[in-house]
Amino acid sequence: MTTADDIVERLQQLADETERAKILKRMPADQVVGVRMKLVFDLAKTHTRLPLDQVEALLESHFYEARIVAVSILDFRARSPRITPEERAALFELYLRRHDRIDTWDLVDRAAPRVVGWYLLDKPRDVLYELAASPNIWERRTAITAAFWLIRAGDVDDALRLADRLLEDEPLIQTSVGTALREIGRVDTARLDEFLDRNADRISATTRRMATVDRRDSTPA
């Protein structure tokens, strides 16, 4: 049986110093092996059925790429058409229980929509409001990023409430709020316009720009 240690060893075999330098420029992390993201994702896809205790062991790793493999496995598992409700719940519970190791923006974005948001489609969303109120920036980012999947399903109410709560948060949260608003606009333009008008004095230029990017892109030259 493949273990977390086996995957870490494979990552080390794939290490490249040039790639390591590139990653360190864009992403603060405990330790970086230096593996191209395509290879990291391919490794995760190869080991999608890795037992969850070993996925958790990858999350515990100090190596940035090992944790990317872990959240990618959670995401790939959540996409499976054959996943059972019990399996989906286990992914959700592992993500939240080990959020202490999901501590960069890309770790959150890689798994939160399908692992958290998809699980909550037919359930109360209290946990998203708890995360949105957290002092931990990455938990707050999970709250709004998980809502992307609710929006995709046509449910924008909770996403708008969360956006309202997080609208004046730190830039790394504002960018996710802007993305959520853009997706809301694709589902319900009127609701987006009402939100933007009502919060005109609160919304940052960056968030507004991201929320309305579709309109700029479609404006004739």
Wavefront OBJ file of the C-alpha trace (Angstrom):
o trace
v 0.000 0.000 0.000
v 1.245 3.479 -0.894
v 1.926 5.717 2.096
v 2.428 9.431 2.629
v 6.165 8.758 2.996
v 6.210 7.102 -0.437
v 4.619 10.190 -1.988
v 7.045 12.547 -0.241
v 9.921 10.411 -1.510
v 8.548 10.645 -5.059
v 8.244 14.428 -4.733
v 11.882 14.597 -3.709
v 12.818 12.564 -6.785
v 10.994 15.128 -8.937
v 12.666 18.107 -7.267
v 14.168 20.860 -9.388
v 16.129 23.773 -7.906
v 14.936 26.227 -10.566
v 11.336 25.358 -9.818
v 12.001 25.620 -6.094
v 13.261 29.179 -6.508
v 10.162 30.100 -8.529
v 7.799 28.714 -5.894
v 9.595 30.475 -3.053
v 9.177 33.821 -4.845
v 5.385 33.527 -4.974
v 4.483 31.394 -1.963
v 5.735 31.548 1.617
v 5.893 27.988 2.910
v 7.614 25.936 5.602
v 9.703 23.920 3.177
v 9.549 23.715 -0.593
v 10.755 20.672 -2.520
v 10.661 22.353 -5.921
v 8.225 20.364 -8.088
v 6.212 21.709 -11.026
v 2.507 21.932 -10.195
v 1.539 19.740 -13.148
v 3.661 16.946 -11.726
v 2.207 17.525 -8.250
v -1.342 17.290 -9.608
v -0.482 14.213 -11.683
v 0.897 12.538 -8.573
v -2.285 13.345 -6.653
v -4.464 12.000 -9.463
v -2.468 8.765 -9.505
v -3.098 8.320 -5.781
v -6.694 9.506 -5.519
v -7.654 6.446 -3.471
v -4.935 6.993 -0.882
v -6.423 6.171 2.561
v -7.536 9.288 4.393
v -5.162 8.681 7.289
v -2.314 8.932 4.778
v -3.854 12.046 3.229
v -3.842 13.530 6.715
v -0.197 12.509 7.080
v 0.542 14.475 3.899
v -1.233 17.484 5.390
v 1.021 17.189 8.425
v 4.125 17.358 6.234
v 6.293 20.475 6.337
v 6.694 20.191 2.585
v 4.431 22.570 0.680
v 4.034 20.205 -2.271
v 2.995 17.316 0.000
v 0.130 19.420 1.300
v -0.817 20.383 -2.258
v -0.991 16.653 -3.059
v -3.218 16.154 -0.013
v -5.784 18.826 -0.862
v -5.704 17.780 -4.515
v -6.566 14.220 -3.531
v -9.481 15.559 -1.476
v -10.648 17.567 -4.494
v -10.322 14.667 -6.938
v -12.204 12.397 -4.545
v -14.993 14.958 -4.172
v -15.422 15.053 -7.968
v -15.980 11.299 -8.267
v -19.439 10.415 -9.647
v -19.371 7.281 -7.488
v -18.670 8.995 -4.174
v -21.032 8.037 -1.363
v -22.552 10.525 1.104
v -20.419 8.955 3.840
v -17.246 9.426 1.811
v -18.134 13.034 1.022
v -18.738 13.687 4.718
v -15.339 12.174 5.569
v -13.582 14.521 3.117
v -15.411 17.528 4.569
v -14.590 16.519 8.136
v -10.907 15.967 7.379
v -10.613 19.343 5.639
v -12.119 21.222 8.586
v -10.396 19.180 11.281
v -6.974 19.826 9.752
v -7.527 23.376 8.609
v -4.456 24.226 10.665
v -2.417 22.666 7.832
v -4.424 24.319 5.041
v -2.668 27.608 5.492
v -1.992 29.240 2.130
v -4.451 30.721 -0.356
v -3.847 28.026 -2.975
v -4.336 25.163 -0.509
v -7.737 26.659 0.340
v -8.705 27.331 -3.263
v -7.687 23.869 -4.437
v -10.251 22.041 -2.307
v -12.753 24.324 -0.563
v -15.344 24.603 -3.382
v -15.912 20.879 -3.901
v -14.863 19.450 -0.539
v -16.712 21.977 1.623
v -19.173 23.703 -0.690
v -20.418 20.604 -2.477
v -20.955 18.794 0.823
v -23.098 21.678 2.077
v -25.371 21.906 -0.962
v -28.210 20.105 0.811
v -27.272 21.003 4.389
v -27.375 24.002 6.756
v -24.524 26.431 6.110
v -23.868 27.498 9.720
v -20.285 26.298 9.471
v -19.576 28.844 6.722
v -20.643 31.694 8.996
v -18.490 30.296 11.778
v -15.529 30.195 9.418
v -16.288 33.717 8.185
v -16.099 34.944 11.782
v -12.800 33.177 12.489
v -9.669 35.178 13.381
v -7.816 32.855 10.988
v -7.595 34.398 7.511
v -7.498 31.007 5.778
v -10.684 29.867 7.482
v -12.358 33.078 6.343
v -11.112 32.443 2.813
v -12.550 28.917 2.998
v -15.959 30.372 3.906
v -16.270 32.500 0.778
v -14.406 30.106 -1.532
v -16.615 27.158 -0.533
v -19.582 29.319 -1.500
v -18.433 29.208 -5.138
v -20.011 25.758 -5.384
v -23.291 26.982 -3.913
v -23.374 29.757 -6.510
v -22.675 27.254 -9.270
v -25.783 25.383 -8.128
v -27.810 28.592 -8.461
v -27.974 29.327 -4.734
v -26.643 32.846 -4.151
v -28.272 33.835 -0.836
v -25.563 32.554 1.505
v -22.797 33.716 -0.820
v -24.197 37.266 -0.742
v -24.461 37.223 3.045
v -20.898 35.976 3.357
v -19.667 38.548 0.846
v -21.348 41.273 2.898
v -19.578 40.089 6.059
v -16.176 39.841 4.399
v -16.357 42.818 2.055
v -13.942 44.959 4.075
v -11.582 42.151 5.069
v -7.928 41.791 4.111
v -6.920 41.862 0.411
v -6.572 38.070 0.217
v -10.199 37.803 1.313
v -11.385 40.672 -0.877
v -10.097 38.899 -3.989
v -12.164 35.824 -3.147
v -15.188 38.012 -2.442
v -14.701 39.620 -5.859
v -14.591 36.203 -7.503
v -17.747 35.139 -5.662
v -19.529 38.294 -6.792
v -18.456 37.721 -10.389
v -19.924 34.218 -10.242
v -23.130 35.578 -8.676
v -23.387 37.995 -11.601
v -23.306 35.062 -14.008
v -26.266 33.514 -12.187
v -28.297 36.590 -11.239
v -27.170 39.954 -12.624
v -29.878 41.862 -10.785
v -28.782 40.524 -7.383
v -25.172 41.469 -8.121
v -26.116 44.997 -9.220
v -28.243 45.508 -6.115
v -25.359 44.344 -3.910
v -22.840 46.607 -5.635
v -25.144 49.632 -5.424
v -26.022 49.028 -1.787
v -22.352 48.640 -0.809
v -20.850 51.289 -3.070
v -19.069 53.018 -0.181
v -17.684 49.764 1.268
v -16.432 47.871 -1.739
v -12.772 48.196 -2.713
v -11.682 49.003 -6.237
v -10.095 45.555 -6.531
v -13.246 43.745 -5.444
v -15.447 45.804 -7.781
v -13.079 45.245 -10.675
v -13.114 41.478 -10.140
v -16.891 41.432 -9.672
v -17.511 43.202 -12.992
v -14.751 41.700 -15.116
v -17.252 39.957 -17.429
v -18.780 43.298 -18.377
v -15.426 44.874 -19.174
v -14.412 41.892 -21.252
v -17.620 42.141 -23.296
v -17.394 45.907 -23.905
v -16.747 46.636 -27.616
v -13.367 48.183 -28.360
l 1 2 3 4 5 6 7 8 9 10 11 12 13 14 15 16 17 18 19 20 21 22 23 24 25 26 27 28 29 30 31 32 33 34 35 36 37 38 39 40 41 42 43 44 45 46 47 48 49 50 51 52 53 54 55 56 57 58 59 60 61 62 63 64 65 66 67 68 69 70 71 72 73 74 75 76 77 78 79 80 81 82 83 84 85 86 87 88 89 90 91 92 93 94 95 96 97 98 99 100 101 102 103 104 105 106 107 108 109 110 111 112 113 114 115 116 117 118 119 120 121 122 123 124 125 126 127 128 129 130 131 132 133 134 135 136 137 138 139 140 141 142 143 144 145 146 147 148 149 150 151 152 153 154 155 156 157 158 159 160 161 162 163 164 165 166 167 168 169 170 171 172 173 174 175 176 177 178 179 180 181 182 183 184 185 186 187 188 189 190 191 192 193 194 195 196 197 198 199 200 201 202 203 204 205 206 207 208 209 210 211 212 213 214 215 216 217 218 219 220 221
